[in-house]
Amino acid sequence: MLEAFYATERGSLEDVTINGDFDLHQDLVWLDLIAPSQEEQQWIMDAYDQNLPTLKSLEDISSSARFYRDDDGILHISTYFLTKNKNFQVDGEPEENASTLATVQTVAFILHKERLFTLRGEKLVAFRAFRARARRNDYEIDYKDPTWILLGLLEAKLDELADILEDIHKDLEKYSTEVLNNRHREMILDLDDMITRLAHLEDMLGKAQLCLIDLRRVLTFLSRPRALGSHIYDADIRELSEDVRSLVEHDAFLFQKVRFLLDTTSGFINTEQNDTIRRFSILPSMLAPPMLVASVYGMNTDVLPFAHGTTSFIVVSLIIVAFFIGPLMYFRWKKWI
């Protein structure tokens, strides 16, 4: 899929329909390729003489080659974007109970003086949000300069990560109430399910941290002298770097909260298991005395008291019941059961 955009007179972005290489004119400032076909890549090659990396090569690229400027002065950046996807949902299960999984994919940016090429494997929320913002152009940015498009996409990525961390924070507040409320935990909450939900959040936080650290490296690279060829972008890069730093700290705080809830939930599970084992351990202790009496009276001997007579069975039965009730009352007095 190939989407193209040009800058209007007021600097905003507008998309155009691409049906072939003949639609790729020199006024286009942003070419966005989503899982492009061989034919679409050939259109880019014919119109702009620009080779594009394959999606597979983006995943295999080494960390040392993620940000560089080639001999022709073209800037190449490969960075991670985080997306949230609904996990498989059981039939009849409410949508809010469906778990959410996070995936990380690499997006390539190729920045010329005249235009920006982006290559990605699937649609991303950050790109859609930036396109809506650039079409409105509330901040009156001149997107005829493709560098502002690059910085705008990085800002949209940062905004999406901030939204994801905010959603995780809300989920953790809700989970804290469920876990720490004794009545809710004992009567309603499935602790094993809570462990799974917390594990999903921890996985998402780890991937968010990966994207934030990667974005920090990108901004550090762009802040170097001659990286973008001008100092007019320095203020925006510094502001983005400060936002990244604050989100990294927030992510670390959420990690600690997840670990606390995981440890607490695991502790409650262990307590329930120990309580169950204790009950099963007490039961043989309660049954041992009456079993001993029954065994003694089951011996083949005539010298036992109450061994003969019409009331012997009733008397022995009462003795057995007394030996059962005695330990039961003792255990209740000790509050073991």
Secondary structure by P-SEA (a helix, b strand, c coil): cbbbbbbcccbbbbbbbbcccccccccccbbbbccccaaaaaaaaaaccbbbbcaaaaaacccccccccccccbbbbbbbbbbbbbcccccccccccbbbbbbbbbbbbbbcccbbbbbbccccaaaaaaaaaaaacccccccccaaaaaaaaaaaaaaaaaaaaaaaaaaaaaaaaaaacaaaaaccccaaaaaaaaaaaaaaaaaaaaaaaaaaaaaaaaacccccccccaaaaaaaaaaaaaaaaaaaaaaaaaaaaaaaaaaaaaaaaaaaaaaaaaaaaaaaaaaaaaaaaaaccccccccccccaaaaaaaaaaaaaaaaaaaaaaaaccc
